[in-house]
Amino acid sequence: MTDAGLVGGGSNPQPGEISLAHNGVLFLDELPEFKRTVLEVMRQPMEERCVTISRSKVSITYPASFMLVASMNPCPCGYYNHPEKECVCGPGVVQKYLNKISGPLMDRIDLHVEVTPVAFKELSSSRKFETSESIRARVIQARAIQEKRFEGKANLYSNAQMEPQMVEEICTITDAGKNLLSRAMQKLNLSARAYNRIIKVARTIADLAGTEEIKTEHLAEAIQFRSLDREDWAM
């Protein structure tokens, strides 16, 4: 995919994939296989939720409020951190592979979730899990909480859309939570952008739990979703 195909452009400017995904989901499979220049052009739209295409005689702004969902292998062979199979990638190959995705772009992704293979005995287990209907009900309830929270605020419907100043006003944290965040910032060398995103994710986790207060366990869970920020992940 080209820059223009993702963002939009051409001699007669047309919207790209990120604008076509406005108010929806943009799914990018095998993220490190995209050209780095293609991925970098998403940074501004992800932050501002719009994209501006400028030409000599015209400048057009397209909406681009989308949810980015991306998938990737942990390494070129696909077996890094596999519980049963051994990774055959040479020294430094895993880190080089991950470095195809820049830190500023990774900062803008709220959740980093490592999905490990599921064993056959777990797939065939008769153990009861939470149903999709139950999860859906909790999500609907959390969205209702957020709609009420941002009632009267134009173009603001969810925690993810909060500006940093609003995060400070709405997302109050206990002293214990502040200490936890401080240690995480130092240990993981997190940026200010990642800090704000952790708090917004923790606010959403609290909404899903139906609690007004952002508890320490909510912050701890949000920090765990920043797995690719850990310097030792690919060591």
One Martini backbone bead per residue (centre of mass of N, CA, C, O) as a GRO file, in nm:
protein
  235
    1MET     BB    1   0.098   0.034   0.020
    2THR     BB    2   0.046   0.366  -0.008
    3ASP     BB    3   0.020   0.675   0.108
    4ALA     BB    4  -0.231   0.753  -0.065
    5GLY     BB    5  -0.399   0.496   0.002
    6LEU     BB    6  -0.421   0.571   0.310
    7VAL     BB    7  -0.467   0.897   0.313
    8GLY     BB    8  -0.450   1.024   0.032
    9GLY     BB    9  -0.494   1.171  -0.308
   10GLY     BB   10  -0.381   1.318  -0.583
   11SER     BB   11  -0.462   1.533  -0.830
   12ASN     BB   12  -0.754   1.431  -0.734
   13PRO     BB   13  -0.848   1.434  -0.435
   14GLN     BB   14  -0.870   1.140  -0.229
   15PRO     BB   15  -0.967   0.922  -0.017
   16GLY     BB   16  -0.853   0.704   0.212
   17GLU     BB   17  -0.864   0.446   0.429
   18ILE     BB   18  -0.890   0.626   0.691
   19SER     BB   19  -1.154   0.770   0.587
   20LEU     BB   20  -1.321   0.513   0.518
   21ALA     BB   21  -1.291   0.440   0.848
   22HIS     BB   22  -1.483   0.630   0.958
   23ASN     BB   23  -1.630   0.519   1.244
   24GLY     BB   24  -1.428   0.270   1.245
   25VAL     BB   25  -1.223   0.005   1.119
   26LEU     BB   26  -0.864  -0.041   1.095
   27PHE     BB   27  -0.701  -0.314   0.937
   28LEU     BB   28  -0.360  -0.433   0.999
   29ASP     BB   29  -0.172  -0.669   0.859
   30GLU     BB   30   0.139  -0.712   0.914
   31LEU     BB   31   0.278  -0.434   1.005
   32PRO     BB   32   0.600  -0.458   0.936
   33GLU     BB   33   0.541  -0.490   0.612
   34PHE     BB   34   0.515  -0.208   0.601
   35LYS     BB   35   0.605   0.080   0.518
   36ARG     BB   36   0.728   0.323   0.712
   37THR     BB   37   0.606   0.568   0.558
   38VAL     BB   38   0.315   0.466   0.572
   39LEU     BB   39   0.288   0.457   0.885
   40GLU     BB   40   0.370   0.759   0.955
   41VAL     BB   41   0.109   0.900   0.826
   42MET     BB   42  -0.081   0.818   1.084
   43ARG     BB   43  -0.011   1.005   1.321
   44GLN     BB   44  -0.188   1.257   1.272
   45PRO     BB   45  -0.472   1.124   1.248
   46MET     BB   46  -0.466   0.981   1.530
   47GLU     BB   47  -0.456   1.260   1.684
   48GLU     BB   48  -0.679   1.451   1.504
   49ARG     BB   49  -0.906   1.295   1.328
   50CYS     BB   50  -0.757   1.398   1.062
   51VAL     BB   51  -0.698   1.492   0.708
   52THR     BB   52  -0.460   1.680   0.509
   53ILE     BB   53  -0.472   1.785   0.165
   54SER     BB   54  -0.217   1.938  -0.029
   55ARG     BB   55  -0.222   2.177  -0.284
   56SER     BB   56  -0.159   2.444  -0.480
   57LYS     BB   57  -0.502   2.512  -0.499
   58VAL     BB   58  -0.565   2.297  -0.259
   59SER     BB   59  -0.745   2.211   0.055
   60ILE     BB   60  -0.819   1.899   0.220
   61THR     BB   61  -1.050   1.772   0.470
   62TYR     BB   62  -1.065   1.462   0.634
   63PRO     BB   63  -1.205   1.232   0.807
   64ALA     BB   64  -1.029   1.018   1.089
   65SER     BB   65  -1.217   0.838   1.300
   66PHE     BB   66  -1.041   0.562   1.404
   67MET     BB   67  -0.983   0.216   1.460
   68LEU     BB   68  -0.686   0.061   1.532
   69VAL     BB   69  -0.602  -0.265   1.399
   70ALA     BB   70  -0.321  -0.475   1.472
   71SER     BB   71  -0.093  -0.719   1.333
   72MET     BB   72   0.175  -0.951   1.451
   73ASN     BB   73   0.466  -1.084   1.461
   74PRO     BB   74   0.744  -1.124   1.676
   75CYS     BB   75   0.881  -1.245   1.412
   76PRO     BB   76   0.977  -1.378   1.118
   77CYS     BB   77   0.912  -1.686   1.216
   78GLY     BB   78   0.688  -1.668   1.478
   79TYR     BB   79   0.844  -1.799   1.769
   80TYR     BB   80   0.857  -1.587   1.968
   81ASN     BB   81   0.761  -1.697   2.284
   82HIS     BB   82   0.710  -1.983   2.241
   83PRO     BB   83   0.621  -2.260   2.439
   84GLU     BB   84   0.738  -2.496   2.211
   85LYS     BB   85   0.885  -2.326   1.999
   86GLU     BB   86   1.175  -2.232   1.832
   87CYS     BB   87   1.358  -1.967   1.764
   88VAL     BB   88   1.557  -1.886   1.450
   89CYS     BB   89   1.650  -1.616   1.510
   90GLY     BB   90   1.885  -1.404   1.522
   91PRO     BB   91   2.070  -1.177   1.652
   92GLY     BB   92   1.862  -0.884   1.650
   93VAL     BB   93   1.612  -0.954   1.467
   94VAL     BB   94   1.371  -0.887   1.645
   95GLN     BB   95   1.435  -0.588   1.694
   96LYS     BB   96   1.446  -0.508   1.395
   97TYR     BB   97   1.153  -0.583   1.336
   98LEU     BB   98   1.020  -0.388   1.550
   99ASN     BB   99   1.166  -0.120   1.432
  100LYS     BB  100   0.959  -0.073   1.196
  101ILE     BB  101   0.819   0.045   1.446
  102SER     BB  102   0.773   0.329   1.580
  103GLY     BB  103   0.749   0.488   1.875
  104PRO     BB  104   0.531   0.706   1.806
  105LEU     BB  105   0.327   0.496   1.700
  106MET     BB  106   0.314   0.311   1.952
  107ASP     BB  107   0.209   0.536   2.143
  108ARG     BB  108  -0.083   0.544   1.978
  109ILE     BB  109  -0.119   0.260   2.105
  110ASP     BB  110  -0.299   0.143   2.369
  111LEU     BB  111  -0.282  -0.177   2.293
  112HIS     BB  112  -0.068  -0.453   2.395
  113VAL     BB  113  -0.126  -0.785   2.274
  114GLU     BB  114  -0.030  -1.101   2.369
  115VAL     BB  115  -0.072  -1.398   2.171
  116THR     BB  116  -0.104  -1.716   2.264
  117PRO     BB  117  -0.116  -2.030   2.228
  118VAL     BB  118  -0.367  -2.281   2.223
  119ALA     BB  119  -0.435  -2.552   2.371
  120PHE     BB  120  -0.618  -2.831   2.323
  121LYS     BB  121  -0.732  -2.866   2.615
  122GLU     BB  122  -0.862  -2.580   2.607
  123LEU     BB  123  -1.040  -2.608   2.353
  124SER     BB  124  -1.183  -2.885   2.486
  125SER     BB  125  -1.299  -2.749   2.713
  126SER     BB  126  -1.584  -2.721   2.955
  127ARG     BB  127  -1.534  -2.456   3.051
  128LYS     BB  128  -1.659  -2.166   3.172
  129PHE     BB  129  -1.731  -1.866   3.007
  130GLU     BB  130  -1.770  -1.566   2.913
  131THR     BB  131  -2.005  -1.424   2.742
  132SER     BB  132  -2.083  -1.220   2.483
  133GLU     BB  133  -2.336  -1.097   2.613
  134SER     BB  134  -2.197  -1.000   2.873
  135ILE     BB  135  -1.984  -0.821   2.742
  136ARG     BB  136  -2.179  -0.639   2.585
  137ALA     BB  137  -2.321  -0.523   2.833
  138ARG     BB  138  -2.070  -0.385   2.956
  139VAL     BB  139  -2.007  -0.202   2.714
  140ILE     BB  140  -2.275  -0.049   2.705
  141GLN     BB  141  -2.249   0.064   2.991
  142ALA     BB  142  -1.981   0.217   2.946
  143ARG     BB  143  -2.084   0.398   2.714
  144ALA     BB  144  -2.304   0.536   2.884
  145ILE     BB  145  -2.114   0.668   3.085
  146GLN     BB  146  -1.957   0.837   2.870
  147GLU     BB  147  -2.194   0.994   2.750
  148LYS     BB  148  -2.261   1.135   3.018
  149ARG     BB  149  -1.981   1.266   3.071
  150PHE     BB  150  -1.995   1.415   2.759
  151GLU     BB  151  -2.227   1.587   2.786
  152GLY     BB  152  -2.219   1.873   2.567
  153LYS     BB  153  -1.970   1.769   2.405
  154ALA     BB  154  -1.825   1.816   2.119
  155ASN     BB  155  -1.706   1.537   1.968
  156LEU     BB  156  -1.760   1.367   2.254
  157TYR     BB  157  -1.785   1.002   2.357
  158SER     BB  158  -1.494   0.914   2.469
  159ASN     BB  159  -1.201   0.856   2.631
  160ALA     BB  160  -1.009   0.858   2.374
  161GLN     BB  161  -1.093   1.180   2.306
  162MET     BB  162  -0.926   1.300   2.514
  163GLU     BB  163  -0.760   1.551   2.635
  164PRO     BB  164  -0.509   1.613   2.851
  165GLN     BB  165  -0.668   1.824   3.022
  166MET     BB  166  -0.916   1.634   3.071
  167VAL     BB  167  -0.773   1.407   3.216
  168GLU     BB  168  -0.706   1.574   3.472
  169GLU     BB  169  -1.008   1.638   3.546
  170ILE     BB  170  -1.143   1.336   3.533
  171CYS     BB  171  -0.875   1.156   3.614
  172THR     BB  172  -0.854   1.055   3.917
  173ILE     BB  173  -0.579   0.984   4.145
  174THR     BB  174  -0.427   0.818   4.366
  175ASP     BB  175  -0.140   0.793   4.540
  176ALA     BB  176  -0.092   0.497   4.469
  177GLY     BB  177  -0.126   0.539   4.162
  178LYS     BB  178   0.103   0.745   4.126
  179ASN     BB  179   0.331   0.557   4.218
  180LEU     BB  180   0.290   0.344   4.001
  181LEU     BB  181   0.331   0.533   3.755
  182SER     BB  182   0.614   0.630   3.828
  183ARG     BB  183   0.752   0.352   3.812
  184ALA     BB  184   0.668   0.291   3.519
  185MET     BB  185   0.802   0.533   3.382
  186GLN     BB  186   1.093   0.456   3.467
  187LYS     BB  187   1.112   0.154   3.377
  188LEU     BB  188   0.977   0.207   3.067
  189ASN     BB  189   1.018   0.488   2.948
  190LEU     BB  190   0.777   0.679   2.924
  191SER     BB  191   0.570   0.881   2.774
  192ALA     BB  192   0.333   1.122   2.787
  193ARG     BB  193   0.142   0.976   2.595
  194ALA     BB  194   0.139   0.703   2.743
  195TYR     BB  195   0.035   0.812   3.009
  196ASN     BB  196  -0.243   0.910   2.905
  197ARG     BB  197  -0.334   0.632   2.793
  198ILE     BB  198  -0.334   0.477   3.056
  199ILE     BB  199  -0.552   0.647   3.196
  200LYS     BB  200  -0.777   0.599   2.984
  201VAL     BB  201  -0.781   0.293   3.014
  202ALA     BB  202  -0.841   0.290   3.319
  203ARG     BB  203  -1.113   0.436   3.291
  204THR     BB  204  -1.242   0.208   3.121
  205ILE     BB  205  -1.206  -0.021   3.323
  206ALA     BB  206  -1.382   0.115   3.538
  207ASP     BB  207  -1.639   0.124   3.366
  208LEU     BB  208  -1.661  -0.187   3.329
  209ALA     BB  209  -1.677  -0.217   3.655
  210GLY     BB  210  -1.862   0.027   3.773
  211THR     BB  211  -1.655   0.260   3.865
  212GLU     BB  212  -1.562   0.580   3.965
  213GLU     BB  213  -1.293   0.481   4.052
  214ILE     BB  214  -0.949   0.473   4.005
  215LYS     BB  215  -0.776   0.202   4.054
  216THR     BB  216  -0.487   0.034   4.091
  217GLU     BB  217  -0.576  -0.216   3.917
  218HIS     BB  218  -0.641  -0.050   3.665
  219LEU     BB  219  -0.355   0.057   3.616
  220ALA     BB  220  -0.208  -0.214   3.605
  221GLU     BB  221  -0.361  -0.318   3.357
  222ALA     BB  222  -0.283  -0.086   3.163
  223ILE     BB  223   0.024  -0.137   3.179
  224GLN     BB  224   0.014  -0.432   3.062
  225PHE     BB  225  -0.075  -0.303   2.769
  226ARG     BB  226   0.259  -0.216   2.739
  227SER     BB  227   0.461  -0.446   2.634
  228LEU     BB  228   0.634  -0.292   2.396
  229ASP     BB  229   0.779  -0.094   2.612
  230ARG     BB  230   0.961  -0.316   2.684
  231GLU     BB  231   1.300  -0.361   2.658
  232ASP     BB  232   1.291  -0.694   2.719
  233TRP     BB  233   1.102  -0.834   2.509
  234ALA     BB  234   1.350  -0.875   2.272
  235MET     BB  235   1.595  -1.030   2.449
   0.00000   0.00000   0.00000
